[in-house]
């Protein structure tokens, strides 16, 4: 690419992604380890088949039926006017940056956090600001608001639960940031369904803050990572603004049909969430019992350390047939919570790596 007239802010960057290796146990990308249940497979097949004859026509450009179903799933008094859907929450967040970021504008995120956010910012010409967390990866209201007031960003990205640490943010932090921010505040709740009991959602704050946005996904809890369905909830004006930058017919008829069929079987699909949470909590307990430093997790993954050489441990685990994620955080690795058998394999590989 060195001879191409690439934009300066993209030079030296690497595409986002985790290693996709053919190993026995893959616990590196926070996928739901459980396959789609047969009854849901049948429902998906029926829904997709119903769309096939009309694929000569463009899909519903505004995905009204899907957005209506998503609003019903979220509750909190939300309606179709409050919800927007796209190809994964990454596209949702990209659209938010297209609408509210761009040249001469900035976005702030508190690191370590979702590593895709700076890339999305670069892709939209938005200046990225690395905020900071404390040594335990926490974020206090005082520290968060101080950084927002210092940098005056046009967008603030919060992750709750945070990726890669897995810990949910207290609502007082979200509220404090929303009070201090001059622009938009985006709370990524991709793993909200996995939160521990009593963990509140930023959805409850939407009526108070017209510039607050909550993004979600169907990838993990709904076992639909391959379908690429993400969505946001916000004030109707935000939904209207995002539609100014969305591509025409961006969400295919097949994607919309699959997502609606999955939502109709939410109870069946979300049953895997409780099973995964059990393994998540088991991993936290087992790792702490072995003397590791482990972040509290409200997600379907666990961050653990500290190691003199996390990359070396990553390679040793891989040699034992277990793939976890080296998130680039010195001394730490991240492991996805999956099936009981996968947890057994991970713990056995870990014990055999020392």
LINHUTA-V888971 format. One record per residue. N is the residue number from 0. OMEGA is omega in whole degrees, -180 to 180 (999 if undefined). Layout:
n->N omega->OMEGA
n->N omega->OMEGA
//
This chain:
n->0 omega->-173
n->1 omega->-178
n->2 omega->178
n->3 omega->178
n->4 omega->-178
n->5 omega->176
n->6 omega->-175
n->7 omega->-175
n->8 omega->178
n->9 omega->-179
n->10 omega->178
n->11 omega->179
n->12 omega->176
n->13 omega->178
n->14 omega->176
n->15 omega->174
n->16 omega->176
n->17 omega->178
n->18 omega->176
n->19 omega->-175
n->20 omega->-179
n->21 omega->179
n->22 omega->-176
n->23 omega->-175
n->24 omega->-180
n->25 omega->-178
n->26 omega->-173
n->27 omega->-175
n->28 omega->175
n->29 omega->174
n->30 omega->172
n->31 omega->-175
n->32 omega->-177
n->33 omega->177
n->34 omega->177
n->35 omega->-179
n->36 omega->-176
n->37 omega->-177
n->38 omega->178
n->39 omega->175
n->40 omega->179
n->41 omega->180
n->42 omega->178
n->43 omega->-180
n->44 omega->180
n->45 omega->-179
n->46 omega->180
n->47 omega->180
n->48 omega->-179
n->49 omega->-178
n->50 omega->-168
n->51 omega->-176
n->52 omega->-177
n->53 omega->179
n->54 omega->172
n->55 omega->179
n->56 omega->176
n->57 omega->178
n->58 omega->173
n->59 omega->-175
n->60 omega->-176
n->61 omega->177
n->62 omega->-173
n->63 omega->-178
n->64 omega->178
n->65 omega->180
n->66 omega->177
n->67 omega->179
n->68 omega->179
n->69 omega->178
n->70 omega->178
n->71 omega->178
n->72 omega->-177
n->73 omega->-177
n->74 omega->178
n->75 omega->178
n->76 omega->-179
n->77 omega->178
n->78 omega->179
n->79 omega->-179
n->80 omega->-178
n->81 omega->-169
n->82 omega->174
n->83 omega->-177
n->84 omega->180
n->85 omega->-177
n->86 omega->-178
n->87 omega->-180
n->88 omega->175
n->89 omega->179
n->90 omega->176
n->91 omega->-178
n->92 omega->175
n->93 omega->179
n->94 omega->177
n->95 omega->177
n->96 omega->177
n->97 omega->-177
n->98 omega->-171
n->99 omega->177
n->100 omega->178
n->101 omega->-179
n->102 omega->-180
n->103 omega->175
n->104 omega->-175
n->105 omega->176
n->106 omega->-177
n->107 omega->173
n->108 omega->-174
n->109 omega->-173
n->110 omega->1
n->111 omega->178
n->112 omega->-175
n->113 omega->-172
n->114 omega->178
n->115 omega->-176
n->116 omega->177
n->117 omega->178
n->118 omega->176
n->119 omega->178
n->120 omega->179
n->121 omega->-179
n->122 omega->179
n->123 omega->178
n->124 omega->-179
n->125 omega->179
n->126 omega->-178
n->127 omega->178
n->128 omega->177
n->129 omega->172
n->130 omega->-176
n->131 omega->170
n->132 omega->178
n->133 omega->-174
n->134 omega->178
n->135 omega->179
n->136 omega->178
n->137 omega->180
n->138 omega->-178
n->139 omega->178
n->140 omega->-178
n->141 omega->-178
n->142 omega->-179
n->143 omega->-178
n->144 omega->178
n->145 omega->-180
n->146 omega->178
n->147 omega->-179
n->148 omega->179
n->149 omega->-173
n->150 omega->179
n->151 omega->-177
n->152 omega->176
n->153 omega->174
n->154 omega->172
n->155 omega->178
n->156 omega->173
n->157 omega->177
n->158 omega->-179
n->159 omega->1
n->160 omega->-178
n->161 omega->175
n->162 omega->27
n->163 omega->-173
n->164 omega->176
n->165 omega->-174
n->166 omega->178
n->167 omega->178
n->168 omega->170
n->169 omega->-179
n->170 omega->180
n->171 omega->176
n->172 omega->178
n->173 omega->-180
n->174 omega->-179
n->175 omega->178
n->176 omega->179
n->177 omega->178
n->178 omega->-174
n->179 omega->-172
n->180 omega->177
n->181 omega->-177
n->182 omega->-175
n->183 omega->174
n->184 omega->-176
n->185 omega->179
n->186 omega->178
n->187 omega->-180
n->188 omega->-177
n->189 omega->-176
n->190 omega->-173
n->191 omega->-178
n->192 omega->-178
n->193 omega->-176
n->194 omega->177
n->195 omega->-178
n->196 omega->178
n->197 omega->180
n->198 omega->-176
n->199 omega->177
n->200 omega->176
n->201 omega->175
n->202 omega->-179
n->203 omega->-177
n->204 omega->-175
n->205 omega->-179
n->206 omega->-178
n->207 omega->-171
n->208 omega->-178
n->209 omega->179
n->210 omega->177
n->211 omega->179
n->212 omega->175
n->213 omega->178
n->214 omega->-179
n->215 omega->178
n->216 omega->173
n->217 omega->-174
n->218 omega->-172
n->219 omega->-175
n->220 omega->-178
n->221 omega->178
n->222 omega->-175
n->223 omega->-179
n->224 omega->-179
n->225 omega->-178
n->226 omega->179
n->227 omega->177
n->228 omega->174
n->229 omega->-177
n->230 omega->176
n->231 omega->171
n->232 omega->-176
n->233 omega->173
n->234 omega->-180
n->235 omega->180
n->236 omega->177
n->237 omega->178
n->238 omega->178
n->239 omega->-179
n->240 omega->-179
n->241 omega->-179
n->242 omega->176
n->243 omega->-175
n->244 omega->-179
n->245 omega->175
n->246 omega->178
n->247 omega->178
n->248 omega->-173
n->249 omega->-176
n->250 omega->-172
n->251 omega->178
n->252 omega->180
n->253 omega->178
n->254 omega->-180
n->255 omega->-179
n->256 omega->180
n->257 omega->-179
n->258 omega->180
n->259 omega->178
n->260 omega->179
n->261 omega->179
n->262 omega->178
n->263 omega->178
n->264 omega->-176
n->265 omega->-178
n->266 omega->180
n->267 omega->-177
n->268 omega->-177
n->269 omega->177
n->270 omega->178
n->271 omega->-179
n->272 omega->-179
n->273 omega->178
n->274 omega->180
n->275 omega->178
n->276 omega->177
n->277 omega->179
n->278 omega->176
n->279 omega->-180
n->280 omega->176
n->281 omega->179
n->282 omega->178
n->283 omega->-178
n->284 omega->-178
n->285 omega->-179
n->286 omega->177
n->287 omega->177
n->288 omega->178
n->289 omega->176
n->290 omega->180
n->291 omega->172
n->292 omega->-175
n->293 omega->178
n->294 omega->173
n->295 omega->-175
n->296 omega->170
n->297 omega->-176
n->298 omega->177
n->299 omega->178
n->300 omega->-177
n->301 omega->174
n->302 omega->-177
n->303 omega->-179
n->304 omega->-19
n->305 omega->-176
n->306 omega->176
n->307 omega->-179
n->308 omega->-178
n->309 omega->-180
n->310 omega->179
n->311 omega->178
n->312 omega->177
n->313 omega->-179
n->314 omega->180
n->315 omega->176
n->316 omega->179
n->317 omega->177
n->318 omega->177
n->319 omega->176
n->320 omega->-179
n->321 omega->-179
n->322 omega->174
n->323 omega->-175
n->324 omega->167
n->325 omega->-173
n->326 omega->179
n->327 omega->178
n->328 omega->-173
n->329 omega->175
n->330 omega->-175
n->331 omega->170
n->332 omega->178
n->333 omega->180
n->334 omega->177
n->335 omega->174
n->336 omega->-178
n->337 omega->-180
n->338 omega->175
n->339 omega->180
n->340 omega->179
n->341 omega->176
n->342 omega->177
n->343 omega->-178
n->344 omega->179
n->345 omega->-178
n->346 omega->177
n->347 omega->179
n->348 omega->179
n->349 omega->180
n->350 omega->-180
n->351 omega->-176
n->352 omega->-179
n->353 omega->999
//
